[in-house]
Amino acid sequence: MVRDMTFAYFFGRGGLMDIWTIAFKIPNLARRIFGEGAAASSLIPVYSEQLKKDPDEAARLGRTVATVVLAILAVIVLVGELGLWWYCKYHVELPSTRLMLTLTAVMLPYMAMICTVAILAGLLNSHRHFAAPAAAPIVLNIFTICSLFISGKLMELPGKQMVFWVAGGVLLAGLAQIVLQAVVLSRYGVAFKPAWQVRTEAFKKIMLLMGPMIIGLTVTQINTLADDVIARCLSGSIEKGETFSWFGRTVAYPVWDGAVSSLFYSQRLYQFPLGVLGISLATAIFPVLSAAAADKDEILLSRTIRQAVGAAVFVAMPATVGLMLVSRPLIALLFQRGEFSAADTSEVQRVLLYYSLGLCGFFLQQVVTRAFYSLQDSKWPARTAMIAVAVNIVLNLTLIWSMGAAGLALATAICSYLQVVVLLLILARKFHFGIGKSAMVLLVKILVATGVMAAAGFGTLKLLDGLPMLKVYDIIRIAALMVVCAASYAISSRLQANPMLELVFRPRKKT
């Protein structure tokens, strides 16, 4: 969050931030795919099985996967660099597009680095170690913030030079992230060195699982990238003009420079509860699901899936309403300084409201897809993801004309539920359970508590309407909303005896 506040201060919401957002998102998509998805999800179940049988063989398996993935990504990076050079040299006319592709080329090696980090993090998760993998993004943020302040404050460079300093900081962060994971992993007897035992059955199983998982687990990231690319292509600017020619017709651009930035800042805010709560829940529960699947304990597996789905909805529903209530003061408090204006706050708030509608779907995506991967079934998540991506692109190209950037956010939210509903129906059939009375009662309790919280939060905002639109009063608004909403939701859940309240907040048992 501090990193994004720093970006808002130096770059604001405009063309340069649009360029940085897409240039960084392309290599960083590898982190989304591997760090929170395919590599860990395909590696952990098979590695967990090997760990029980032969720890030494499991260590060689982990090193082999890391070596092979690094080699494959190195080739992809090389091809990507050559492709970007060729395209810039012969097909790019606009200076802004040239800057975006040049930045992408500078940061492309980060793709190979962060994928290696993801493999090492997956091994650590299998050993029930979560601290070092969770710290890896913090390392990236520290390097990014430092590069922004050094280039922007100390050296006072213009924005188009600053972005290259930040790109260099990203590459240094990638090296530091690898070192962090490797040092901690060595304590578990797994040294970070090359291995090439690619003919084992365990390795083949991981590779066969990984391909479909790349599609299945990262549908949200693919959809948000599609949002950004479509917004960029259909954005007017001083450089491009207000209209473009389409089959002989003159068409006005539906959005203007800054649309990608609006998506970026709003994504950061809805992904904050998703990353802190949703992905953390899915990451922590995945080894439990994998172990139950390895032991063929269907009762434990089914119960864990039910609890995870219930916990995800229990946390996501109030997070959705809370994010909507707090959106304007939160955006103003975090971002409205430097190059980021009050008008920018209004634009980002509008987009955030529609992304917030999909928060429950985003939470459930992380849990439900991992349930399939614990069973080493990656086909269904991949199929549903491809359908969701196709529907998202159609909705994007439809809604952007009437709703602007907010239409792209709404399309992504709708598609998150599309994939989740289909996967839940398949899981229900696989384990012979449906939406029974207990599940419906739990859902009603959550909806009632969320409704009470929404009424209490809305009433609080009305009481504070008369306060000036200054940051100190925004802090008061946010603090009041946090206390009132959290208390009303917890009290309502307690009065209804919601079992999820105890599951989420009960103290750890001492052993």
Secondary structure, DSSP 8 states (H G I E B T S, - for coil): -HHHHHHHHHH-SSHHHHHHHHHHHHHHHHIIIIITTHHHHHHHHHHHHHHHH-HHHHHHHHHHHHHHHHHHHHHHHHHHHHHHHHHHHHH---HHHHHHHHHHHHHTHHHHHHHHHHHHHHHHHHTT--HHHHHHHHHHHHHHHHHHHIIIIIS---HHHHHHHHHHHHHHHHHHHHHHHHHHHHTTT--------TTSHHHHHHHHHHHHHHHHTTHHHHHHHHHHHHHHHTEEBTTTBSEEEETTEEEE-SEETTHHHHHHHHHHHHHHHIIIIIIHHHHHHHHHHHHHHHTT-HHHHHHHHHHHHHHHHHHHHHHHHHHHHHHHHHHHHHH-STT--HHHHHHHHHHHHHHHTTHHHHHHHHHHHHHHHHTT--HHHHHHHHHHHHHHHHHHHHHHHHHTHHHHHHHHHHHHHHHHHHHHHHHHHHTT--S-HHHHHHHHHHHHHHHHHHHHHHHHHHHTTTS-SSHHHHHHHHHHHHHHHHHHHHHHHHHTT-HHHHHHH------
